[in-house]
Structures are given as structure tokens and as C-alpha cells.
Amino acid sequence: MISRTTNPNNASYPSYGGRGITVCDRWRAFPAFYTDMEPTYRDGLSIDRIDNNGGYEPSNCRWATPREQARNKRTNRYIEWRGEARVLADWVDRTGISESTIRRRLERGWSVERALTAPPRYGRDQKAR
């Protein structure tokens, strides 16, 4: 966390420190980080910034599963449907339609409503359940 936000030689620096992501002063000492974050830690989780444009600080960090982490990337595509904005992966889970089918439909100019509700034409387009 500290290296990728402060060390230009770190391979991840361009995606963190290089775009202004910082670690709060308090967390530069591990005991303070531990005091703040240990109570909510569980095996299998990793540190996640709630707001990807914000820094590492108590009010912006949580422990998250790999699935939660994947849905909280700045490169994710958000789609608004029926008043809800969610990442594409969430709509795949909800509709059972594969990600590639939804993407292809939207690229072809389908409305979000139609892309998320029209049944796939072929069994291979359905997400395995």
C-alpha cells in the first residue's frame, strides 16, 4: 500500500501514487493501521478503497473479498437500469445473460432494457448457473 503510492519504481505506482492516491499519515506506522483495521479483518479479504479516487484512510477503506474488489475497479462499466446503477458483472449475475452477450448488444445500439431482458438466442449465450 505504501510502496505503490510513494515509490515510482513500484510497478503499480502509475495506478496509485502516479494518479494521486495517498496513504494517510496515521497509517504510515503499521500499529495505527492495525488498530484501525484489525477489528474487521477476516481471512480471505484484502484492503479495498471504497472510493477508488480517494486515498487509503480509515473512512475510505474496508476489507473486501476478491469478488467485491473486482466490482470496485475504476475500469468497470456501470449500467443504469430501472433506477439502479450497477457494474456489468452484477447485471450478468441478475439476468443470467453472459457478459459478452450484454456487451455485444449494447455495442450494437440496443437499449439497456432490451439488452438485459431479451432472452439469448442460443444456449451458449446464457451464463452457466
Secondary structure, DSSP 8 states (H G I E B T S, - for coil): -HHHHH-TTSTTGGGTGGGT--B-GGGGSHHHHHHHHGGG--TT-EEEESSTTS-BSGGGEEEE-HHHHHTT-TT--EEEETTEEEEHHHHHHHH-B-HHHHHHHHHTT--HHHHHHS--SSGGGB---
